Amino acid sequence: MNDTSKRSPGEGPIPSDLLDVVVVGAGLGGLYMLYRLRKAGFRVKVFEAGGGVGGTWYWNRYPGARCDIESMEYSYSFDDELQQEWEWPERYATQPVILDYVNHVADRFDLRRDITFNTRIKTATFEPSAEVWTLTADGLPPIRARWCVMATGNLSTPQTPDFKGLESFEGDWYHTGIWPHEGVDLSGKRVAVVGTGSTAIQMIPKIAAQADHLHVFQRTANFSLPARNAPMDKERERAFKATYPERRAEARRTSFGVSGYPLPTQSALEVSKEELVARFQALWDEGGTIGFLTCFNDFLVSEEANEVAAEFVRGKIRETVNDPEVAQLLCPNDHPIGSKRLCLDTGYYETYNRDNVTLVNARATPIIEITPKGIRTTDAEVEVDVIAFATGFDAMTGALREIDISAAGGERLRDKWEGGPLTYLGLMVNGFPNMFLITGPGSPSVKSQMIHSIEQHADWISDCIEYMRENYITAIEPEAEAEMRWVLHVNEVADGTLYPRANSWYVGANIPGKPRVFMPYVAGTSVYREKCDRIAAAGYEGFKLTTESNPASAVAGS
Ligand code: N01
């Protein structure tokens, strides 16, 4: 018979139906979380709604889908052999290549044996007396675990606007975030793309090259920079691989978690307008977005400097697009550059010089309904065979709100977040003990190289659970006051920048009725990492820890 009374969580035999950790999601976050926790000796299972690994890269298979961070950076850093052996074919990897990579990682580290696919978690409930999370999914018995990690992604709940008449459409329609796996043959078709965010900007040149005619419905013009994508420069790859550990360490000292772009020290206001323009030209020629975002320490603070950059890009649009009216319509004029996700493209603006592409001003003449034959705006009906909705996601909170998460006293996360997400460090939520979020709201998340931030969070979470095991701690949750201070801090930092000036998904503006709260933490990944490490080193400052010596929790782990 096992004496479990002195066992710390995660140690020794456990009842066969009780896991140490349940992880929701087998994207880049869930996979690395599984790897780390398994290595630390915990019994972990992952549940994934999709039929394979990859998360965002599993679902987003629209034409032109590609990462806008360079491949040498956008990859796991946790295993040097992995980063040495994998060869990226291009400067920016396509979705199929990234999905191959994620599958390779899953196989290489034998991760699949602990993942259950095609399983969407519906509810997650914390039982305070037993300190156990119980998760449910259709067709499975309840899943019980001491800790729960939500690796559900920031952009995993696609949003199709509630257009009147959509069900009457006689053609085919798709949302880019759940694009058919077998692809869609658009040759000879009349196609509509609704939306002009990062997704549409990648997709539009590809569709235009295939379709008979493409109508783009643009409500808000976005800033986009050239990617200057190219086959991988072998010399650059060799140099990178020779210094990978140093590169990764350097990335951790930057704002966005990308090496080569150190924390900016110069104010844009210290240089002449001519020099500013010359710098922006050099960055335009180099390709990529991170250079623009990190060129000056006040690029996203000083309206004056920001406007020079914005006007520089508008000038490029006017130079590129032949029809002056179309060019003008493509020039963003309602938000500072970089305050919305800065897009990266290959031939986006050039596409509007094609005879088979028409830009529809969906701001002046909004879409009022979908008809059996196409899309009706306040101005006209546009007949199409296919509609591609590139209309975005219920970002950062959508996937968590889709799961009915409840905890002590029956409090539900959905209710707690009614006025906007409340977290401590974007990692945990007061009232929801032993539940961790990977890249949750209130952390740098989408304002950083995602794999960098995923690794930082999964490392922090694994270290925390190991600390609990070593110290006989059965439960951890943020103090309400620490959580409130963090939320205020996240907002204060954002309010010191130009970010809140845009109606972006960063503030939930794309979802009708969603509270307007700036969700990512934009002080930079290095500042954030330092805070997380300091808090852990101080014995998890701001967290409430329950130990086995507390009789109320002595049964945990038994
Ligand atoms: O979504 P979005 P996305 N009528 O929300 C329009 C990541 N990503 O899928 O701005 C007409 O940015 C909406 O118009 P408006 C990246 O983080 C990464 O493009 O609300 N239009 C907007 O133009 C990105 O930011 C990569 O006025 C309507 C568009 O739909 C995030 O995903 C690649 C409408 C939605 O744009 C989301 O990008 C691609 C309506 N009723 C994406 N409703 C990488 O490279 C919405 N719109 C890693």
Residues whose N, C-alpha, C, O or C-beta is under 5 A from the ligand:
A	BS01	N01	R66 C67 D68 L155 P161 V194 G195 T196 G197 S198 T199 A200 F217 R219 T220 R341 A362 A390 T391 G392 F393 W505 N510
